[in-house]
Amino acid sequence: MNTTATRDTDTLRTVLDAWKDAVDRHRPELAAAQFTKDAIFQGLHPYTTGRPGIAAYYDSQPLGLTADYRILETRHLADDLILGYMTVDFSFTDQPTLTVNLGILLQRTDDGWAIAHYQVSLLP
């Protein structure tokens, strides 16, 4: 893996680890803080834009939900944009684990790296 790919993977992991921690602890505002202010968010419900809608989405998730991700691919699109593709296992306390595909676009902002686009898919 070249140094740019390694750096991009490390950057992606830093943002996703903070997101995972917020999801696992059911901290919707903290999860939303990992996104840009105008992020486009498509989970398994109708899409939303911006942190308030993202926080509401995570607040609606059941207590005990946890997320475990595995990075599959990264692409360095520009100095301030990184594309990431991964699988995520969402585990519940009362139902089977749900595995999804996740594509995200990270954007460097004045406050650091944040998720500008989040797209979940159930396709295999």
Salt bridges, closest charged atoms under 4 A:
ASP8 OD2 - HIS76 ND1 2.94
ASP21 OD2 - ARG25 NE 3.07
ASP24 OD2 - LYS20 NZ 2.46
ASP59 OD1 - HIS26 NE2 3.74
ASP68 OD1 - LYS20 NZ 3.28
GLU73 OE1 - ARG75 NH1 2.87
